[in-house]
Amino acid sequence: MIETFASVSLPIDEKYKLTKQRIQNGTSKKRICVVTGIHGDELEGQYVAYQLQQKIREVYDQLDGIVDIYPCMNPLGMDSIQRKVPMFDLDMNRIFPGDEDGSMVEYLAYCIIQDIKGADLVIDIHASNAYLVELPQLRINELFKEKLVPMSKWVNANFVWIHSTSTILESTLGYCLNKLNTPTLVLEMGIGSRLTLEYGENSVQGLLNAMHQLGMLKNEYPVMEPIIGYDQEIRFLNAQCAGLFISEMEVNTPVKKGQVIGMIVDPLSGNKLCEVISDWDGLLFTIRKYPICNEGSLIGRILEGKQ
């Protein structure tokens, strides 16, 4: 059942509405929430929202609980292909928990928190920007790792990045919900403004398994065991010069120290300017897809010592 949980008047008799799809069966009050579209240029979660509903319909008779799917928290941003909320130039994921008496965006953030809090598990799905592709990863604040790391093994992510407290903004949806004792896993995957179908389908498998772990579905769903990584194990590859980056690798590739990740070339002179070389053994989990780069541009990230 499609429900509107927040509505604000706009000029010329229009409404800004936030909606969700609620799927409910059985007598259990267990609830899982799938949230996406906080940033208007992140579309990977749209496919997950579609596919998850397709799969639930196939096993609806087994469902015992509530599934709330929030496919688009920033509809104006998505309509205009912008990360932020247009007109306000605000990043919605920097103003939680919101304010009931604040601006329109602050009020909507408040409504989102109020509607989601109390769930047994929340998956907040994000994509990368238009420049980088990310291997599916869960990002967890070390403050909440004791509760969230066991849950992270349910959802079919390739690895879990445990951030130090200093690198996590307290104004994000994930942080605020976790502070309210609503377990929330932040999933980053794919690339901005595009769909990576394989990642989406793997995520749906993980969501079904999470529902099984919560006792909402009887059938088991096989998932991969994630690699656990910490801030001190993350290594950054940055461009040493400006030019056209040509990658020789994809994400989820083991790399060796001294291995060439790609090269930066000059289309005008026809010369190779420099090579991007790994200084570490590990797993390449981020790689630049937008080829134009400046000196210092992020080219990739490696989880050192892990394969």
N, C-alpha and C positions, 0 to 999 in steps of 0.2 A: 504494500500500500504506500503510495507516494504521499508524503506529508510536508507541509510548509512549517518550519519551526522558527523562522524569523522573517519579518517583513518590514520594510521601511518605504515611506512615500518618496517618490522622485518627482521632478518637474513634469508638467504636462500630463498629469493623471497616471503616471507609470508607477510601478512597484519594483523594488529591489527585494527579491525573495531568495531565501536559502531553503533548499528542499533536501529531503532524504528519502530513500526507499527502505521501508521496514518490512522485513520478512519474519513472520512469527508462526510457530507451530508448537503444539504440545503444551505442557503445564509448567515447564521450567522457566525461571526468570533469569537464567544465565544470558548474558548479552555481550556480543562482540561488535565493535564498531570499526568500520573501514572508512578512513578519511582521506580525501585527496583533493587536489585543485586549489590549495591555499595560494599557490603561485600560478598565475594565469598562463605561464609558458611551460608548465610541467604537465604533460599529457599521459605519461606512462600509466598513471592510476586510473585514467578513464577506461582503458582496456581491461584492467583488473576488475573495475566495477561492473562492466558488461559481462565478462567471462564468469565472474563469481555467481552472478544471478543465473546464468545458464546452467552452471553445475548444481546449484542449490535446487533448481527446479527438477533435476534428475533424481535427487535424493530427498525431496521435500517430505515424504512420508516418514523418513528417519529423523528429521529435524526435531529437536526438543529444546527450544530456546528462541532467542531474538537476535536477528542480524540486522544492524543498521548500517546502510551504505550511504555515505555522503560524497557524491561524485564531483561536486564543484562548489568549493567554499568561496571562490572569487570569480563569479560569473562575468562581471564587467572586465576583469583582467583577461579571462579566457576569450571573451568575444573580441577583444582588441589585441590579443596576442602580447600581453604585457605581464611581466612578473608581478608588478605592484597593482594596487587598486587605483584605477584611473581617477583623475580629478583631484584625489587626495594625495597622490604620489607617496602612498604608504605601503610598506611591506607588512601584510597582514600577520605574518609570522614573527613580527617584532612588537606586537601590541597586546598580546595576551597577558593577563586574563580578561582584558577589556574593561569597559565601564558602562554600566547600565544608563548613566546620565551623560555619557561622553558624546563625541562625534558619531556620525553614522557608522564608520568602520569600527570604532571602539565598542559601540553598542552591539554590532554584529558579532564581534569577537566574544563579547560577554555572553550572547545567546548561544554561540557554539559551545563554549565551556559548560554552560548550564544544561544543554541538551545531552552532552556526551558523558559528563562526570558520573561516576558510579558504575560504569561498565566494568565487566570482568576482564576485558582486554581491548585495547585500541591499537590499530595499526595505522600510523600516519604516513602515507605514501608520498614521496617526493621523487623528482627526477633531477638530473644534473642541469646545467645551463646548456646553451647552444654550442658551446666550445668543447665540452668534455663528455666522454661516455664513462659511466661508472658501473663496475661490477656490482650486482645486488648486495647491499651491505646494511646492516643495522647499526645505528649510532646510538650509543648508550652513555649517559652521564654516569661517572663513577659513583655518584651519590646513590644511584638506584640500581647498581649492578647486582647486588645480592638477590633482589627480587626479579630483575629483568633478564639476566643471563640465562637462567633455566628456561624461561619462556622463549628466549631467542632461538632455542634449538628446535622449536616447533614449526617455524615459518618458512623453511626452505631457502634461507639466505646463504650466500657463499661465505661471508664472514661477518664478524661482529667487531666494530671499532669502538673501543671503550675510551671515551674522551675524559680528560681531566676537567674538573669543575670550571677552571678558568676559561676554557674554550667553549663553554655552553652558555648561550644567552638565556637568561631567566624569563624572557618575554616570549618564548616559543610555546606553541601548543603542547608539544611533548613534555617540556619541563613543567609547565603549569599543571597539566593533568597528573603527572607523576607526583607532584607536591600535594595534590588533592587525593592521593592514594588510589588513583585510577591508573592501573598499569598500562603504559603506552610505549610501544616500540616504533621508532622512527626508521622507515625504510627508504634508502636512497638507491636509485637504480636507473640505468639507461642514460638518455640524453634529452635535453630540452627540446620541446616543440616537435617531437617525433615519438613513434611507438617502436618498442623492441618486443615483438610478440613472444619470443622465447622467455624473456624475463617475466612478462606478465603472466604467462601460463604457469611458470614455476611458482610464482607468488600465489596464484589461486590454489595450487596444490598445497602450499604451505598454510593458507588460510583455512582450508578444509581440515587439514591436520590439526590446526589450533582449535578448531571447533570440536574435533574429536577429543583432544586433550582436556577441554573444558566440560566434556560430557554432553555436548550438544548433538554429536553425530556418533553412531555406533561404529561405522566402518573406519579402519585405519588407513592412513595415506602416507606412503613412504616419502621421506624428506632427507636431504643431505645434512651431514653434521657440519656446522659452520666452524671456520677457523676463528680463533679469538685473538685480537690484536689490540695493542695499547698505543697511546700517542708516541711514546718513545721508540716504537718500532716502525713508525711511518716515515718514509723517506720521499723527498720531493725532487722531481726532475724539472729544472727550469731552463728556458732557452738562453744560450750564451750570446746569441745575436738575433737580429731581426731578419725575417725572410719567410719562405714558404716551407712549412714543416711537412715532411713526407714520412709517414710512420711505416715501420717494418714489423710492427707487432700489434696484437689485439689484447684486450683485457683478458684476465684469467690465464695468463701465460707465465710460466716460471722463467725467471731471468737469472743470469750469472753476472758476477762482477766483471766489468770490462766488455759486456755484451752491448752491441749497438741497438738502440731502440728505434732510431730513425735518423734522418738528416735534415738540415735546414739549407735551402738552396736559394739562389738569387735568379729569378726568371729573366731579369734584364741582361745580366752578364753571361748567364748560362753556367755559372760556377757553383760548386758545392761550398758553402760557407763554413759549416761545422757539422760534426756528428753529435747526436745525443747519446751518451754512453752511461750505462748503469754503473754506479760505484758500489753496488751491493748485490748479494744473492737474495732472492725473494720472489714474491708474487706481484706481478703488475696488475693493479686493480683499477687504475684510472689512466686514460690515454686521451690526448688531444685529438679531436676530430675536425675542428675548424682549422684549416691549414695555415692561415696568416698568423704570424706571431711577432711579438716585439721582444727585445732583450728583457729577460726576466719572466716572460710569460710561462704559466704552468703548462708543462708538457705531459707530465704523468706523475703517478704516485706508486710507490712500491712498499709492500708489507715485508719488511726485512726478516729473513730467516724462516719464512713460511712458504710452503708450496701449495 
